[in-house]
Amino acid sequence: MSEQTIALVTGANKGIGYEIAAGLGTLGWSVGVGARDAERREAAVEKLRAAGVDAFAVPLDVTDDASVAAAAGQIEERAGRLDVLVNNAAITGAAPQTPTTVDPATVRTAVETNVIGVIRVTNAMLPLLRRSTSPRIVNMSSSVGSLTLQSTPDTETGPISVAYAPSKTFLNAVTLQYAKELRDTGILINAACPGFCATDLNGFRGVRTPEQGAAIAIRLATLLDDGPTGGFFDDAGVVPW
């Protein structure tokens, strides 16, 4: 088996996910570009390869059991293990998201991708991660998921959102539970906040670039063995839960 570091980034065909894949690729890693849209996935892989990245396409719909199982099987066949998993795929969900007017289906859909999708992919990849000497999991969260910040007066946490923001709070809680269960396994799992980046998730209203947003994920993906686990971080350091 190759000793080259193997990573998988979900939702990696564009935006922050693409830049995470690009950044990990510049380290000489082999990076799986996980995405459900075949055309965008192949275009991203082609662009990454043109830039010198050892990228490979991974058809992956995080909401579909069969798709996730097939992705795990593909990585098993290709490398026999997985060193780093970055759970980046996410949706904002439809508007409106004010609690008094939301369609409950909107909340359900956001949670299905942003939380259950992460659990589904993580559990499918865990057998492969356990074969790594320094396994890392990074869950892409958001400061809008911080209950501390949401409940602090005069703190900017975006519009009222009963689907997207709470889904990130849920993801943070899930990350903590994984960290507790995996604490003695060598698998480090942390949540990352990329900041308010200009992507199609927010209509390109963000003030940071996707490349800037990718930096924290890359840092957490490359933690030394004595690095933190069960934490929530952005470029400035610890984000309050």
GIBEL-V568700 format. One record per run of one state. SS is the DSSP state (hx for helix, st for strand, lp for the rest). FROM is the first residue (numbers start at 1). TO is the last residue. If there is no record, write none. Layout:
SS_FROM_TO + SS_FROM_TO
//
This chain:
lp_1_5 + st_6_10 + lp_11_14 + hx_15_25 + lp_26_29 + st_30_35 + lp_36_37 + hx_38_50 + lp_51_53 + st_54_59 + lp_60_64 + hx_65_79 + lp_80_83 + st_84_87 + lp_88_103 + hx_104_129 + lp_130_135 + st_136_141 + lp_142_142 + hx_143_145 + lp_146_146 + hx_147_150 + lp_151_163 + hx_164_181 + lp_182_187 + st_188_193 + lp_194_196 + st_197_197 + lp_198_199 + hx_200_202 + lp_203_207 + st_208_208 + lp_209_209 + hx_210_221 + lp_222_231 + st_232_234 + lp_235_236 + st_237_238 + lp_239_241
//
